[in-house]
Amino acid sequence: MCGLTAPGTTRIDYVCPHNPNNPRHAARTATTSVPPLREHVIYAAADQIITGLLGGDHIPATQAAAADTRATHQADQLHRRITPTDTAISGLMT
């Protein structure tokens, strides 16, 4: 993608630099028509990705919060490993 400014505006349009009239470009790829992307579309997509990454409990605010999250995750993993073992021991005892 290549950013181009429209004449007389500050708006930036992002377009594919592929030129089907250029023999080198035509030989390298099939001829396709790629519509230009507007800057606000790219900003909206980036904003959605960043909000998804930072919107939940993905990144803890402090070291203490990170330690609590890590301890909870480790406890959940241990509980998932212990439950089948308890079931197997109960089955062997009966």
Summary of the structure (lengths in Angstrom):
residues: 94
radius of gyration: 27.1
end to end distance: 67.6
largest distance: 84.3
contacts: 163
relative contact order: 0.08
helix: 56%
strand: 11%
